[in-house]
Amino acid sequence: MRNLNLLIKRLIDFFGSLFGIIILSPLLFIIALSIKLTSKGPVFFKQERLGKNGKIFKILKFRTMVVNAEKIGDGLSVKNDNDNRITKIGKILRSTSLDELPQLFNVILGQMSLVGPRPPVTYFPYDGYGNYPKWAKKRFTMRPGMTGLTQITVRNSVSWDERIKVDNKYIDSFNVCFDIKLLFGTFVRIFKSENIYMDKSKVN
């Protein structure tokens, strides 16, 4: 039954993302143009993340900060939306999670899923997949998601280890119906800005 659910999940991911890109293409164009016209640098932000089974891939997001933001000020830490490295357009994109939309392309490529544990950077909270404790590696047994159980519950309000425990709970409880429920929960969560920031939060 789990294998069937995984097959259905992948079909939903592929066709759902393809449909989403087509429907949202005017919005994607407007956002891209706004970023280009209001700040120097590329439209997209690419960063290496850990995916399924610890495989490294490059996540795609709309750029919300100045170029090389991780080397300026607080580095990887983004404590609130008053951080002067965040662009004017970036504040809007972050508060609405619209900066995540380019990840639909990651989903089509099979690097991500619509729902699953969020992919961490390669060097935090542990330096490389091999340094994750055995219990934490469980979260990498499924493709990382654009959203997930952690994002609509604790978000960034707890430590990474606590978030990983929630991710593992998702792995154990996974089924297609649960994914659909989490997707609907995400749409509600988009309009709430609490728990977006915390110390050691990833840049962009």
BALODREN-509252 format. One record per residue: residue in one letter; x, y, z of N, C-alpha, C in turn. Coordinates in steps of 0.05 Angstrom, whole numbers, plus 32768, in hexadecimal, padded with zeros to 4 digits. Example, Ala and Ser with C-alpha at 12.3 -4.5 7.8 and 13.67 -1.06 7.14 Angstrom:
# BALODREN-509252
- rest_n_xx_n_yy_n_zz_ca_xx_ca_yy_ca_zz_c_xx_c_yy_c_zz
- a_8108_7F8E_809C_80F6_7FA6_809C_8108_7FBE_809C;
- s_8101_7FD3_808E_8111_7FEB_808F_8102_8001_809D;
***
This chain:
# BALODREN-509252
- rest_n_xx_n_yy_n_zz_ca_xx_ca_yy_ca_zz_c_xx_c_yy_c_zz
- m_8011_7FE8_8000_8000_8000_8000_8011_8019_8000;
- r_8028_8018_800F_8039_8030_8010_8045_8035_7FF5;
- n_804D_8020_7FE7_8059_8024_7FCC_8045_8030_7FB9;
- l_802B_8029_7FBB_8016_8034_7FAB_8013_8052_7FB1;
- n_8013_8058_7FCB_8011_8074_7FD4_8028_8085_7FC9;
- l_8040_8079_7FC9_8057_8087_7FBF_8055_808C_7FA0;
- l_804A_8079_7F92_8046_807C_7F75_8032_8092_7F70;
- i_801C_8092_7F7E_8007_80A7_7F7B_8013_80C2_7F83;
- k_8023_80C2_7F98_802F_80DB_7FA1_8040_80E7_7F8A;
- r_8050_80D7_7F7D_8062_80E1_7F68_8051_80EB_7F50;
- l_803C_80DE_7F49_802A_80E7_7F34_801E_8102_7F3B;
- i_8015_8105_7F54_800A_811E_7F5D_801F_8134_7F5C;
- d_8037_812D_7F65_804D_8140_7F64_8053_814B_7F48;
- f_8056_8138_7F35_805D_8140_7F1A_8047_8150_7F0C;
- f_802F_8145_7F0C_801A_8153_7EFD_8010_816C_7F0D;
- g_8011_816B_7F27_8009_8182_7F37_801C_8199_7F34;
- s_8036_8193_7F33_804A_81A8_7F2F_8049_81B3_7F13;
- l_8045_81A2_7EFF_8043_81AB_7EE3_802B_81BD_7EE0;
- f_8015_81B5_7EEB_7FFC_81C5_7EEA_8000_81E0_7EF9;
- g_800E_81DE_7F10_8013_81F6_7F20_8024_820B_7F11;
- i_8039_8201_7F04_804A_8213_7EF4_803B_8221_7EDE;
- i_802A_8211_7ED0_801B_821D_7EBA_8007_8232_7EC4;
- i_7FF8_822B_7ED9_7FE4_823E_7EE4_7FF1_8257_7EF0;
- l_8008_8252_7EFE_8015_8268_7F0C_8029_8277_7EFB;
- s_802D_8270_7EE2_8041_827C_7ED1_803F_829B_7ED0;
- p_8028_82A7_7ECF_8027_82C5_7ECF_8032_82D0_7EEA;
- l_802B_82C3_7F00_8035_82CC_7F1A_8053_82C8_7F1C;
- l_805D_82B2_7F13_807A_82AC_7F13_8089_82C2_7F03;
- f_807D_82C9_7EEC_808A_82DE_7EDB_808A_82F9_7EEA;
- i_8074_8300_7EF6_8072_831A_7F04_8087_831B_7F1B;
- i_8089_8305_7F2A_809B_8304_7F41_80B8_8307_7F36;
- a_80BF_82F7_7F22_80D9_82F8_7F16_80E1_8314_7F0D;
- l_80CE_8321_7EFF_80D3_833C_7EF5_80D6_8350_7F0C;
- s_80C6_834D_7F21_80C8_835F_7F38_80E3_835D_7F46;
- i_80ED_8344_7F48_8107_8340_7F55_811D_834D_7F44;
- k_811C_8349_7F2A_8130_8353_7F17_8131_8371_7F17;
- l_8119_837E_7F19_8118_839B_7F17_811E_83A9_7F31;
- t_811D_839B_7F48_8120_83A9_7F62_813A_83A2_7F71;
- s_8149_838F_7F67_8162_8389_7F75_8176_837C_7F62;
- k_8190_8381_7F67_81A5_8376_7F56_81A9_8358_7F5D;
- g_81AE_8349_7F47_81B3_832C_7F4C_819F_831B_7F3C;
- p_81A2_8301_7F3E_8191_82EE_7F2F_8175_82ED_7F3B;
- v_8163_82E4_7F2B_8147_82E1_7F33_8145_82C9_7F47;
- f_8153_82B4_7F41_8151_829C_7F51_8168_8298_7F64;
- f_8163_828B_7F7A_8177_8284_7F8E_817A_8265_7F8D;
- k_8192_825C_7F89_8197_823F_7F89_81A9_8238_7FA0;
- q_81A3_8221_7FAD_81B3_8219_7FC4_81B3_81FB_7FC6;
- e_81C9_81EF_7FCD_81CB_81D3_7FD0_81BC_81CA_7FE9;
- r_81AC_81B5_7FE6_819C_81AA_7FFC_819F_818C_7FFC;
- l_8198_817F_8012_8198_8162_8014_817D_8157_800D;
- g_817C_8145_7FFA_8162_813A_7FF1_815F_811D_7FFB;
- k_8150_810E_7FEC_814A_80F2_7FF3_8165_80E2_7FF5;
- n_8167_80D3_800B_817F_80C2_8010_8198_80D3_8012;
- g_8195_80ED_8018_81AC_80FE_801C_81B9_8108_8002;
- k_81AC_8103_7FEC_81B6_810C_7FD2_81B4_812B_7FD0;
- i_81CA_8138_7FC7_81CB_8155_7FC5_81BE_815E_7FAB;
- f_81AD_8173_7FAD_81A1_817F_7F95_81A0_819D_7F9A;
- k_819B_81AD_7F85_8199_81C9_7F88_817B_81D2_7F89;
- i_8174_81DD_7F9F_8158_81E7_7FA2_8156_8202_7F94;
- l_813E_8207_7F89_813A_8220_7F7A_8124_8231_7F88;
- k_812B_824A_7F8D_8119_825C_7F9A_811B_8278_7F8D;
- f_8107_8289_7F91_810A_82A5_7F89_811D_82B2_7F9D;
- r_812F_82C2_7F93_8142_82D0_7FA5_8133_82E5_7FB5;
- t_8136_82E4_7FCF_8129_82F7_7FE1_813D_8309_7FF0;
- m_8157_8304_7FEC_816B_8313_7FFB_8180_831E_7FE7;
- v_8191_832F_7FF1_81A6_833A_7FE0_81BA_8323_7FDA;
- v_81C8_8326_7FC5_81DC_8312_7FBC_81F1_830E_7FD2;
- n_81F8_82F5_7FD7_820C_82EE_7FEC_8203_82F5_8008;
- a_81EA_82F4_800D_81DF_82FC_8027_81EA_82EB_803E;
- e_81F1_82D2_8038_81FB_82C0_804D_8217_82C9_8057;
- k_8224_82DB_8048_823E_82E5_804F_823D_8301_805C;
- i_8224_830A_8060_8220_8325_806B_8211_8324_8085;
- g_8216_8336_8097_8206_8337_80B0_8206_831E_80C0;
- d_81EE_8313_80C5_81EB_82FC_80D6_81EF_82E1_80C8;
- g_81F9_82E2_80B0_81FF_82C9_80A2_81E6_82B9_809C;
- l_81E6_82A0_80A5_81CF_828E_80A0_81B7_8295_80B1;
- s_81BA_82A5_80C6_81A4_82AB_80D7_8193_82C2_80CC;
- v_8179_82BD_80CA_8166_82D2_80C1_8151_82D3_80D7;
- k_8153_82E7_80E8_8143_82E8_8101_8127_82F4_80FD;
- n_8124_8306_80EA_810A_8312_80E5_810A_8320_80CA;
- d_80F3_832A_80C1_80F1_8336_80A7_80FC_8353_80A6;
- n_8108_835C_80BC_8115_8376_80BC_8133_8374_80B5;
- d_813C_835C_80B0_8157_8357_80A7_815C_8367_808D;
- n_816F_8379_808E_8173_838B_8077_817F_837E_805E;
- r_8184_8364_8060_818D_8355_8049_8176_834C_8038;
- i_815E_834C_8043_8146_8343_8035_813C_835A_8023;
- t_8137_8355_800A_812E_836A_7FF8_8110_8370_7FFD;
- k_8107_8386_7FF2_80EC_838F_7FF6_80D8_8379_7FEB;
- i_80DE_8370_7FD3_80CE_835B_7FC8_80D1_8341_7FD8;
- g_80E9_833D_7FE2_80EF_8325_7FF2_80DE_8322_800A;
- k_80D8_8339_8018_80C7_8338_802F_80AB_832D_8029;
- i_80A1_8336_8012_8086_832D_800A_8087_830F_8003;
- l_809B_8307_7FF4_809E_82EB_7FEC_80A1_82D9_8003;
- r_80B1_82E1_8017_80B5_82D0_802F_809C_82CE_803F;
- s_808E_82E4_8043_8076_82E3_8055_8060_82D3_8049;
- t_8060_82D0_802E_804B_82C1_8020_8054_82A6_8016;
- s_806E_82A0_801A_807B_8287_8011_807B_8285_7FF2;
- l_8077_829B_7FE4_8078_829B_7FC7_8094_8296_7FBC;
- d_80A8_829B_7FCD_80C4_8296_7FC4_80C9_8278_7FC0;
- e_80B7_8267_7FCA_80BB_824A_7FC8_80B0_823F_7FAD;
- l_80A1_824E_7F9E_8094_8244_7F86_80A6_8238_7F71;
- p_80BE_8242_7F6D_80D0_8236_7F59_80D7_8218_7F5F;
- q_80D2_8210_7F78_80D8_81F4_7F7F_80C5_81E1_7F71;
- l_80B1_81EB_7F64_809F_81DA_7F53_80B0_81CD_7F3D;
- f_80C5_81DA_7F34_80D7_81CE_7F20_80E7_81B8_7F2D;
- n_80F0_81BB_7F46_80FE_81A6_7F55_80EC_818D_7F57;
- v_80D2_8192_7F5B_80BF_817C_7F5E_80BC_816D_7F44;
- i_80B9_817B_7F2E_80B7_816F_7F13_80CF_815D_7F0D;
- l_80E7_8167_7F15_8100_8158_7F10_8103_8140_7F23;
- g_80F1_813D_7F36_80F3_8127_7F48_8106_812B_7F5F;
- q_8110_8143_7F63_8122_8149_7F79_8113_814F_7F93;
- m_80FA_8158_7F8F_80E9_815E_7FA6_80CD_8154_7FA2;
- s_80BD_8157_7FB7_80A0_814F_7FB6_8091_8168_7FBE;
- l_8077_8168_7FB9_8066_817E_7FC3_8065_817E_7FE1;
- v_8065_8165_7FED_8064_8162_800A_807A_8150_8013;
- g_8087_8158_8029_809D_8148_8034_80AE_8158_8047;
- p_80C1_814D_8054_80D3_815C_8065_80E2_8171_8055;
- r_80E6_8189_8060_80F5_819E_8051_8112_8196_804F;
- p_811F_819B_8038_813B_8193_8034_814E_81A7_8042;
- p_815E_819D_8054_8171_81AF_8062_8189_81B6_8050;
- v_8197_81CB_8057_81B1_81D1_8049_81C4_81BA_8050;
- t_81D9_81B7_8040_81EB_81A1_8043_81FC_81A1_805D;
- y_81FE_81B9_8069_8210_81BD_8080_8202_81C3_809B;
- f_81E7_81C4_809B_81D9_81CB_80B3_81BD_81BD_80B2;
- p_81B3_81B2_80C8_81BE_81B2_80E3_81D5_819F_80E8;
- y_81DA_818D_80D6_81F1_817B_80D8_8202_817F_80BF;
- d_821C_817C_80C2_822E_8181_80AB_8230_8168_8099;
- g_821D_8167_8086_821C_8151_8073_820A_813B_807C;
- y_81FF_812C_8069_81EC_8116_806F_81F8_8101_8081;
- g_8212_80FB_807D_821F_80E7_808D_8220_80ED_80AB;
- n_821E_8106_80B3_8220_810E_80CF_8205_810F_80DD;
- y_81EF_810A_80CE_81D5_8108_80DB_81D4_80EE_80EC;
- p_81C9_80F0_8104_81C6_80D7_8114_81B2_80C5_8105;
- k_81B4_80AB_810B_81A4_8097_80FD_8186_809D_80FE;
- w_817C_80A6_8115_815F_80AB_8118_8157_80C2_8106;
- a_8169_80D6_8102_8162_80EE_80F2_8163_80E8_80D4;
- k_8172_80D4_80CC_8174_80CD_80AF_8159_80C3_80A4;
- k_8148_80BB_80B5_812D_80B1_80AD_811F_80C6_809C;
- r_8123_80DF_80A2_8115_80F5_8093_811D_80F6_8076;
- f_8134_80EA_8070_813E_80EA_8054_8135_80D2_8044;
- t_8124_80C2_804F_811B_80AA_8040_8105_80B1_802C;
- m_80FB_80CA_802C_80E8_80D3_8018_80F2_80ED_800C;
- r_80E8_80F3_7FF4_80F0_810D_7FE8_80E9_8124_7FF9;
- p_80FA_8138_7FFB_80F3_8151_800A_80DC_815F_7FFD;
- g_80CD_816F_800D_80B5_817C_8002_80B6_819A_8002;
- m_80A5_81A6_7FF2_80A1_81C3_7FF2_8094_81CB_800C;
- t_8083_81B9_8017_8076_81BE_8030_8074_81A3_803E;
- g_806C_81A3_8057_806B_818A_8066_805E_818E_8081;
- l_805E_8179_8091_8052_8179_80AB_805F_818E_80BD;
- t_8079_8190_80BC_8088_81A3_80CC_8080_81C0_80C5;
- q_807C_81C5_80AB_8076_81E0_80A2_805A_81EA_80AB;
- i_8047_81D8_80AF_802D_81E2_80B7_8028_81DD_80D5;
- t_803D_81D4_80E3_803A_81D0_8101_804E_81E2_810F;
- v_8066_81D8_8113_807A_81E7_8123_8089_81FB_8113;
- r_808B_81F7_80F9_809A_8209_80E7_80B6_820D_80F1;
- n_80BF_8225_80F7_80DA_822B_8100_80DB_8231_811E;
- s_80C6_822B_812D_80C4_8233_8149_80D3_8220_815C;
- v_80DD_8209_8152_80EB_81F6_8163_8106_81F0_8156;
- s_8117_81E1_8165_8132_81DA_815C_8130_81C7_8144;
- w_8146_81C4_8136_8146_81B3_811E_8141_8196_8126;
- d_814C_818D_813D_8147_8171_8145_812A_816C_814A;
- e_811C_8180_8156_80FF_817D_815A_80F0_817D_8140;
- r_80F9_818C_812D_80ED_818D_8112_80F0_8172_8104;
- i_8108_8166_8108_810E_814C_80FC_80FB_8137_8107;
- k_80F5_8139_8121_80E2_8126_812D_80C7_8128_8120;
- v_80BE_8141_811A_80A5_8145_810C_80A6_8139_80F0;
- d_80BD_813D_80E3_80C1_8132_80C8_80BE_8114_80C8;
- n_80CB_8107_80DC_80C9_80EA_80DF_80AC_80E1_80E4;
- k_809D_80F1_80F2_8081_80EB_80F7_8072_80EA_80DD;
- y_8079_80FD_80CB_806C_80FE_80B0_8073_80E5_80A1;
- i_808D_80DD_80A1_8095_80C4_8093_8085_80AC_809C;
- d_8081_80AA_80B6_8072_8094_80C2_8055_8095_80BA;
- s_804A_80AD_80B8_802D_80B0_80B3_8025_80B4_8096;
- f_8039_80B3_8084_8034_80BA_8068_801F_80AA_805B;
- n_800D_80B8_804D_7FFC_80AC_8039_7FF2_80C4_8028;
- v_7FE6_80BF_8011_7FDE_80D4_7FFF_7FCA_80E7_800B;
- c_7FB7_80DC_801A_7FA3_80EC_8027_7FAF_8100_803A;
- f_7FC3_80F6_8049_7FD1_8108_805C_7FE0_811E_804D;
- d_7FEC_8118_8036_7FF9_812C_8026_7FE5_8142_801D;
- i_7FCE_8139_8014_7FBA_814C_800B_7FB1_815E_8022;
- k_7FAE_8153_8039_7FA7_8162_8051_7FBC_8177_8057;
- l_7FD5_8170_8055_7FEB_8182_805A_7FEC_8198_8045;
- l_7FE6_8192_802C_7FE6_81A6_8017_7FD1_81BC_801D;
- f_7FB9_81B3_8025_7FA4_81C6_802C_7FAC_81D6_8045;
- g_7FB9_81C9_8058_7FC3_81D7_8070_7FD7_81EC_8069;
- t_7FE7_81E7_8055_7FFB_81FA_804C_7FEF_8214_8041;
- f_7FDA_8211_8032_7FCC_8229_8027_7FC3_823B_803D;
- v_7FB9_8230_8053_7FB0_823F_806A_7FC8_824C_8078;
- r_7FDD_823D_807A_7FF5_8246_8088_8003_825D_807A;
- i_8001_825E_8060_800E_8273_8050_8007_828F_805A;
- f_7FEE_8292_8064_7FE5_82AC_806C_7FEC_82B3_8089;
- k_7FFB_82A1_8096_8004_82A6_80B1_8022_82A8_80B1;
- s_802C_82BD_80BF_8049_82C2_80BD_8058_82B9_80D6;
- e_804B_82AD_80EA_8059_82A6_8102_806C_828F_80FD;
- n_8082_828F_810C_8096_827A_810C_80A6_8277_80F2;
- i_80A7_828D_80E2_80B6_828D_80CA_80D4_828E_80CF;
- y_80DB_829E_80E4_80F8_82A2_80E9_8100_8296_8103;
- m_811A_828E_8104_8127_8285_811D_8145_8287_8118;
- d_8154_8288_812E_8171_8288_812B_817A_826F_811C;
- k_818F_8272_810C_819A_825D_80FB_8187_8255_80E4;
- s_8174_8266_80DF_8162_8261_80C8_8172_8263_80AF;
- k_816C_8253_809A_817B_8254_8082_8177_826E_8073;
- v_818C_8277_8066_818B_828F_8056_817B_8288_803D;
- n_8168_8299_8035_8157_8296_801E_8147_827C_8020;
***
